[in-house]
Amino acid sequence: MNIRDVIILSNFYFQFLAASLFENQDAENENELNSPSALLNPEDYTVLASSHEGASCPQCGESFESYFDEEREEWRLKNAKLDDCDGDMKLYHPNCYEVRAA
């Protein structure tokens, strides 16, 4: 085996390692994207706070955190999803709502 063969084999080996690494990384990224917590970003779910002051999630019992939205100039609840269940408006955490609906 001469130096040229070693270089060719080395290049082939490194290309194989890089391809395997990227395949594993793509699979990990796909798993992260398909997990329920990744699909339901709490920042995407907010509700006007004034009509739901002191509300808690009927699924887990935890209260909702309020914050002042500078753009809208209003108080809102973080990580809250409004559901019209049988004509009764209820607030859920998005993840709790998904568990309840499943």
Residue, then its C-alpha position, 0 to 999 in steps of 0.5 A: m500500500n502506497i501513500r496515495d492509497v492511504i490518502i484515498l482510504s483516509n478520505f473515504y473513511f472521513q466521508f463515511l464518518a461525516a455522513s454517519l454523524f449527520e444521519n444520526q444528528d438528523a434522526e435526533n433533530e427529527n425526534e426532538l421536533n416530533s415530541p409533544s413539548a416541541l410541537l407546543n411552544p408555550e410562547d405561542y399560546t396566550v389569552l387575554a388575562s382580564s376575563h380569566e384572572g386567577a384561573s387555573c388549568p382543570q387538568c393539572g390544577e396549576s395557575f396561569e402566569s400573567y405578563f404585560d404584552e408591550e406590543r398589545e398593551e394588555w395583560r395576558l396569560k402565558n401558556a394558556k389555551l382557551d377551549d369552548c367545551d360544551g359551551d363552557m369556556k375553559l383555560y388549559h395549558p396546551n400540553c394538558y389540553e393535548v393529553r386531555a384530548a387524546 
